[in-house]
């Protein structure tokens, strides 16, 4: 997969200390990863890079909204998300990204692309079950909700038949043995 240039940070010319980068993440970023589970995205991302002599520390912090469809009614709504992810970049003989919080890049590298970390941290911040806020507070009016209410079982109308009320006398004798201790 080709890297997005805007998320490549050249760290070789930076001084030791803290450096901040700000990004606006939109739906086109997720289309690049072929992720199409929402309609729109408006996320503010702050990347804090702390450059040290032997390693780089990254902290990704993001807040924003995703326009998603409700899992119950399929109505679109804006889902607020917030999260952060911290990882360390160290230098070694060869590239190694087996540990999600420690990335090892070869000596002599002069830049790092963080697009995969951004993508994964935002996607993992999306709730697994997306419920429209109008369902929870009762303000959403929808044909689907009306149909679900109509088809839901009413616990008040459930009646037991006379067959269920009568038990087998053999079981009654066994139950009596348990209670006669």
Rosetta blueprint (number, residue, H / E / L):
1 X L
2 X L
3 X L
4 X L
5 X H
6 X H
7 X H
8 X E
9 X E
10 X E
11 X L
12 X L
13 X L
14 X L
15 X L
16 X L
17 X E
18 X E
19 X E
20 X E
21 X E
22 X E
23 X E
24 X E
25 X E
26 X E
27 X H
28 X H
29 X H
30 X H
31 X H
32 X H
33 X L
34 X L
35 X L
36 X L
37 X L
38 X L
39 X L
40 X E
41 X E
42 X E
43 X E
44 X E
45 X E
46 X E
47 X E
48 X E
49 X E
50 X E
51 X E
52 X L
53 X L
54 X L
55 X E
56 X E
57 X E
58 X E
59 X E
60 X E
61 X E
62 X E
63 X E
64 X E
65 X E
66 X E
67 X E
68 X E
69 X E
70 X L
71 X L
72 X L
73 X L
74 X L
75 X L
76 X E
77 X E
78 X E
79 X E
80 X E
81 X E
82 X E
83 X E
84 X E
85 X E
86 X E
87 X E
88 X E
89 X E
90 X E
91 X E
92 X E
93 X L
94 X L
95 X L
96 X E
97 X E
98 X E
99 X E
100 X L
101 X L
102 X E
103 X E
104 X E
105 X E
106 X E
107 X L
108 X L
109 X L
110 X L
111 X E
112 X E
113 X E
114 X L
115 X H
116 X H
117 X H
118 X H
119 X H
120 X H
121 X H
122 X H
123 X H
124 X H
125 X H
126 X L
127 X L
128 X L
129 X L
130 X L
131 X L
132 X L
133 X H
134 X H
135 X H
136 X H
137 X H
138 X L
139 X L
140 X L
141 X L
142 X L
143 X H
144 X H
145 X H
146 X H
147 X H
148 X H
149 X H
150 X H
151 X H
152 X L
153 X L
154 X L
155 X L
156 X L
157 X L
158 X L
159 X L
160 X L
161 X L
162 X H
163 X H
164 X H
165 X H
166 X L
167 X L
168 X L
169 X H
170 X H
171 X H
172 X H
173 X H
174 X H
175 X H
176 X H
177 X H
178 X H
179 X H
180 X L
181 X L
